[in-house]
C-alpha cells in the first residue's frame, strides 16, 4: 500500500501589530485633519463679512474653504 502524506494547508501569517499600528496612524491622521478643518472654519467664521470679502471669501464659502484646507480636495 502506498504511503500517503497529508499536509495541513498553509495559513497566511497575519501581523496584527502592523494592522493595529496602521489603524492607529489612520485615526491620528483623521483627527489631525479634523482639527485643521475646525481651526480654519473657526478662524474664518470669526471674521467679519468685510474681512472675508477682502480675502475673496463669502460667509457661505467657509465650510468649503475649511474642507479644502484640511483635506486638500
DSSP file (Angstrom, degrees, kcal/mol; ACC not computed):
  #  RESIDUE AA STRUCTURE BP1 BP2  ACC     N-H-->O    O-->H-N    N-H-->O    O-->H-N    TCO  KAPPA ALPHA  PHI   PSI    X-CA   Y-CA   Z-CA
    1    1 A X              0   0    0      0, 0.0     2,-0.0     0, 0.0     0, 0.0   0.000 360.0 360.0 360.0 132.9    0.0    0.0    0.0
    2    2 A X        -     0   0    0      1,-0.1     2,-0.5     0, 0.0     0, 0.0  -0.319 360.0-113.4 -69.7 151.3    1.4    3.4   -0.9
    3    3 A X        -     0   0    0      2,-0.0     2,-0.5    -2,-0.0    -1,-0.1  -0.747  30.8-161.2 -86.7 125.0    2.3    5.9    1.8
    4    4 A X        -     0   0    0     -2,-0.5     2,-0.5     2,-0.0     0, 0.0  -0.922   2.0-163.0-110.6 128.2    0.1    9.0    1.7
    5    5 A X        -     0   0    0     -2,-0.5     2,-0.5     2,-0.0    -2,-0.0  -0.936   2.9-157.4-112.8 129.8    1.2   12.1    3.4
    6    6 A X        -     0   0    0     -2,-0.5     2,-0.4     0, 0.0    -2,-0.0  -0.889   5.8-158.4-105.3 134.8   -1.3   14.8    4.2
    7    7 A X        -     0   0    0     -2,-0.5     2,-0.1     3,-0.0     3,-0.1  -0.918  22.2-117.2-112.0 137.3   -0.1   18.4    4.8
    8    8 A X        -     0   0    0     -2,-0.4     3,-0.1     1,-0.1     2,-0.0  -0.450  43.3 -98.5 -66.4 143.3   -2.0   20.9    6.7
    9    9 A X        -     0   0    0     -2,-0.1     2,-0.2     1,-0.1    -1,-0.1  -0.334  42.1-105.3 -63.5 145.6   -3.0   23.8    4.5
   10   10 A X        -     0   0    0     -3,-0.1     2,-0.5     1,-0.0    -1,-0.1  -0.524  31.6-148.6 -73.7 136.5   -0.7   26.8    4.8
   11   11 A X        -     0   0    0     -2,-0.2     2,-0.1    -3,-0.1    -1,-0.0  -0.907  20.1-115.0-108.0 131.4   -2.2   29.7    6.7
   12   12 A X        -     0   0    0     -2,-0.5     2,-0.5     1,-0.1    -1,-0.0  -0.388  30.7-117.8 -64.4 138.2   -1.3   33.2    5.9
   13   13 A X        -     0   0    0     -2,-0.1     2,-0.6     2,-0.0    -1,-0.1  -0.659  27.1-157.9 -79.0 127.5    0.6   35.0    8.6
   14   14 A X        -     0   0    0     -2,-0.5     2,-1.3    -3,-0.0     3,-0.2  -0.938   8.0-150.1-111.1 121.9   -1.3   38.0    9.8
   15   15 A X     >  +     0   0    0     -2,-0.6     4,-2.0     1,-0.2     3,-0.3  -0.722  17.0 179.4 -91.3  90.1    0.7   40.7   11.6
   16   16 A X  H  > S+     0   0    0     -2,-1.3     4,-2.7     1,-0.2     5,-0.2   0.850  78.9  59.3 -62.3 -34.0   -1.9   42.0   14.0
   17   17 A X  H  > S+     0   0    0      1,-0.2     4,-2.6     2,-0.2    -1,-0.2   0.914 106.3  47.1 -60.4 -42.5    0.6   44.5   15.3
   18   18 A X  H  > S+     0   0    0     -3,-0.3     4,-2.4     2,-0.2    -1,-0.2   0.890 111.5  51.1 -66.3 -39.3    1.1   46.0   11.9
   19   19 A X  H  X S+     0   0    0     -4,-2.0     4,-2.4     2,-0.2    -2,-0.2   0.929 112.1  46.4 -63.8 -44.6   -2.6   46.2   11.3
   20   20 A X  H  X S+     0   0    0     -4,-2.7     4,-2.7     2,-0.2     5,-0.2   0.924 112.1  50.6 -64.4 -44.4   -3.2   48.0   14.7
   21   21 A X  H  X S+     0   0    0     -4,-2.6     4,-2.3     1,-0.2    -1,-0.2   0.899 111.3  49.2 -60.8 -40.1   -0.3   50.4   14.0
   22   22 A X  H  X S+     0   0    0     -4,-2.4     4,-2.4     2,-0.2    -1,-0.2   0.930 112.1  47.1 -64.6 -45.5   -1.8   51.2   10.6
   23   23 A X  H  X S+     0   0    0     -4,-2.4     4,-2.3     2,-0.2    -2,-0.2   0.894 111.9  50.4 -65.0 -39.4   -5.2   51.8   12.0
   24   24 A X  H  X S+     0   0    0     -4,-2.7     4,-2.5     2,-0.2    -1,-0.2   0.921 111.0  49.2 -63.5 -43.5   -3.9   54.0   14.8
   25   25 A X  H  X S+     0   0    0     -4,-2.3     4,-2.3    -5,-0.2    -2,-0.2   0.903 110.9  50.3 -62.2 -41.4   -1.9   56.0   12.3
   26   26 A X  H  X S+     0   0    0     -4,-2.4     4,-2.4     2,-0.2    -1,-0.2   0.897 110.8  49.2 -63.3 -40.6   -5.0   56.4   10.2
   27   27 A X  H  X S+     0   0    0     -4,-2.3     4,-2.6     2,-0.2    -2,-0.2   0.910 110.4  50.3 -66.0 -42.2   -7.0   57.6   13.2
   28   28 A X  H  X S+     0   0    0     -4,-2.5     4,-2.4     1,-0.2    -2,-0.2   0.911 111.1  49.4 -61.8 -41.7   -4.4   60.1   14.1
   29   29 A X  H  X S+     0   0    0     -4,-2.3     4,-2.5     2,-0.2    -2,-0.2   0.920 111.1  49.3 -63.3 -44.0   -4.3   61.4   10.6
   30   30 A X  H  X S+     0   0    0     -4,-2.4     4,-2.3     1,-0.2    -2,-0.2   0.905 112.1  48.3 -62.6 -41.8   -8.1   61.7   10.6
   31   31 A X  H  X S+     0   0    0     -4,-2.6     4,-2.3     2,-0.2    -1,-0.2   0.889 111.3  50.3 -66.3 -38.8   -8.1   63.5   13.9
   32   32 A X  H  X S+     0   0    0     -4,-2.4     4,-2.2     2,-0.2    -2,-0.2   0.909 111.4  48.1 -65.6 -42.0   -5.4   65.9   12.7
   33   33 A X  H  X S+     0   0    0     -4,-2.5     4,-2.6     2,-0.2    -2,-0.2   0.909 111.6  50.1 -65.0 -41.1   -7.3   66.7    9.6
   34   34 A X  H  X S+     0   0    0     -4,-2.3     4,-2.6     2,-0.2    -2,-0.2   0.900 110.0  50.5 -64.2 -39.8  -10.5   67.3   11.6
   35   35 A X  H  X S+     0   0    0     -4,-2.3     4,-2.4     2,-0.2    -1,-0.2   0.898 110.5  49.9 -64.1 -40.5   -8.6   69.6   13.9
   36   36 A X  H  X S+     0   0    0     -4,-2.2     4,-2.5     2,-0.2     5,-0.3   0.918 110.4  50.6 -63.2 -43.5   -7.2   71.5   10.9
   37   37 A X  H  X S+     0   0    0     -4,-2.6     4,-3.0     1,-0.2     5,-0.2   0.951 112.2  46.2 -57.8 -50.7  -10.8   71.8    9.5
   38   38 A X  H  X S+     0   0    0     -4,-2.6     4,-2.9     1,-0.2     5,-0.2   0.888 111.7  51.8 -62.3 -39.6  -12.1   73.2   12.8
   39   39 A X  H  X S+     0   0    0     -4,-2.4     4,-2.2     2,-0.2    -1,-0.2   0.939 114.7  41.4 -63.5 -47.4   -9.3   75.6   13.2
   40   40 A X  H  X S+     0   0    0     -4,-2.5     4,-2.6     2,-0.2     5,-0.3   0.932 116.2  50.0 -65.9 -45.1   -9.7   77.1    9.7
   41   41 A X  H  X S+     0   0    0     -4,-3.0     4,-2.9    -5,-0.3    -2,-0.2   0.942 113.0  45.5 -58.4 -49.4  -13.5   77.1   10.0
   42   42 A X  H  X S+     0   0    0     -4,-2.9     4,-1.5    -5,-0.2    -1,-0.2   0.886 112.5  51.2 -64.3 -39.4  -13.5   78.8   13.4
   43   43 A X  H  < S+     0   0    0     -4,-2.2     4,-0.5    -5,-0.2    -1,-0.2   0.932 115.3  41.6 -64.1 -45.3  -10.9   81.4   12.2
   44   44 A X  H >< S+     0   0    0     -4,-2.6     3,-1.3     1,-0.2    -2,-0.2   0.904 111.8  54.8 -68.8 -40.4  -12.9   82.3    9.1
   45   45 A X  H 3< S+     0   0    0     -4,-2.9    -1,-0.2    -5,-0.3    -2,-0.2   0.790 103.7  57.0 -64.0 -27.0  -16.3   82.2   11.0
   46   46 A X  T 3< S+     0   0    0     -4,-1.5    -1,-0.3    -5,-0.2    -2,-0.2   0.633  90.6  94.6 -78.6 -14.0  -14.9   84.7   13.5
   47   47 A X  S <  S-     0   0    0     -3,-1.3     2,-0.1    -4,-0.5    -3,-0.0  -0.406  81.0-111.0 -78.1 154.1  -14.1   87.2   10.7
   48   48 A X     >  -     0   0    0      1,-0.1     4,-2.5    -2,-0.1     5,-0.2  -0.374  29.0-109.4 -75.9 163.1  -16.5   90.0    9.7
   49   49 A X  H  > S+     0   0    0      1,-0.2     4,-2.4     2,-0.2     5,-0.1   0.865 121.5  53.8 -60.4 -35.3  -18.2   89.9    6.3
   50   50 A X  H  > S+     0   0    0      2,-0.2     4,-2.1     1,-0.2    -1,-0.2   0.929 108.4  47.7 -65.3 -45.7  -16.0   92.8    5.3
   51   51 A X  H  > S+     0   0    0      1,-0.2     4,-1.0     2,-0.2    -2,-0.2   0.904 112.6  49.6 -62.6 -40.9  -12.8   90.9    6.2
   52   52 A X  H ><>S+     0   0    0     -4,-2.5     5,-2.8     1,-0.2     3,-0.7   0.921 109.4  51.3 -62.8 -43.5  -14.0   87.8    4.4
   53   53 A X  H ><5S+     0   0    0     -4,-2.4     3,-1.3     1,-0.2    -1,-0.2   0.869 103.0  60.3 -62.0 -36.2  -14.8   89.9    1.3
   54   54 A X  H 3<5S+     0   0    0     -4,-2.1    -1,-0.2     1,-0.3    -2,-0.2   0.802 110.0  41.4 -62.2 -28.8  -11.3   91.4    1.4
   55   55 A X  T <<5S-     0   0    0     -4,-1.0    -1,-0.3    -3,-0.7    -2,-0.2   0.300 122.1-106.0-102.8   9.1   -9.8   87.9    1.0
   56   56 A X  T < 5S+     0   0    0     -3,-1.3     2,-0.4    -4,-0.2    -3,-0.2   0.774  79.3 122.4  79.6  27.5  -12.4   86.9   -1.6
   57   57 A X      < -     0   0    0     -5,-2.8     2,-0.2    -6,-0.1    -1,-0.2  -0.975  46.9-151.3-124.5 134.4  -14.5   84.6    0.6
   58   58 A X    >   -     0   0    0     -2,-0.4     3,-1.9    -3,-0.1     4,-0.5  -0.654  33.4-109.5 -95.0 161.0  -18.2   84.8    1.3
   59   59 A X  G >  S+     0   0    0      1,-0.3     3,-1.1    -2,-0.2     4,-0.3   0.845 119.1  59.3 -58.1 -33.7  -19.7   83.5    4.5
   60   60 A X  G 3  S+     0   0    0      1,-0.2     4,-0.3     2,-0.1    -1,-0.3   0.626 100.5  56.7 -70.7 -13.0  -21.3   80.7    2.6
   61   61 A X  G <> S+     0   0    0     -3,-1.9     4,-2.7     1,-0.1     5,-0.3   0.531  78.3  94.3 -93.7  -7.4  -17.9   79.5    1.3
   62   62 A X  H <> S+     0   0    0     -3,-1.1     4,-2.7    -4,-0.5     5,-0.2   0.899  83.9  49.3 -56.3 -47.0  -16.4   79.0    4.8
   63   63 A X  H  > S+     0   0    0     -4,-0.3     4,-2.2     1,-0.2    -1,-0.2   0.920 114.0  45.8 -60.8 -44.2  -17.3   75.3    5.0
   64   64 A X  H  > S+     0   0    0     -4,-0.3     4,-2.6     2,-0.2    -1,-0.2   0.907 113.0  49.5 -65.9 -41.7  -15.8   74.5    1.6
   65   65 A X  H  X S+     0   0    0     -4,-2.7     4,-2.3     2,-0.2    -2,-0.2   0.919 112.2  48.0 -64.3 -43.4  -12.7   76.6    2.2
   66   66 A X  H  X S+     0   0    0     -4,-2.7     4,-2.1    -5,-0.3     5,-0.2   0.900 111.9  50.3 -63.6 -40.5  -12.1   74.8    5.5
   67   67 A X  H  X S+     0   0    0     -4,-2.2     4,-3.0    -5,-0.2     5,-0.3   0.926 111.0  48.3 -63.4 -45.0  -12.7   71.4    3.9
   68   68 A X  H  X S+     0   0    0     -4,-2.6     4,-1.6     1,-0.2    -2,-0.2   0.892 111.1  51.3 -63.1 -39.2  -10.2   72.2    1.1
   69   69 A X  H  < S+     0   0    0     -4,-2.3    -1,-0.2    -5,-0.2    -2,-0.2   0.899 119.4  34.7 -64.4 -40.5   -7.6   73.4    3.6
   70   70 A X  H  < S+     0   0    0     -4,-2.1    -2,-0.2    -5,-0.2    -1,-0.2   0.871 130.2  29.4 -84.3 -38.2   -7.8   70.3    5.7
   71   71 A X  H  < S-     0   0    0     -4,-3.0    -3,-0.2    -5,-0.2    -2,-0.2   0.441  92.4-134.1-108.3  -1.6   -8.5   67.6    3.1
   72   72 A X     <        0   0    0     -4,-1.6    -4,-0.2    -5,-0.3    -3,-0.1   0.817 360.0 360.0  55.4  37.3   -6.7   69.1    0.1
   73   73 A X              0   0    0     -6,-0.3    -5,-0.2    -5,-0.1    -1,-0.1   0.350 360.0 360.0-145.3 360.0   -9.5   68.4   -2.3
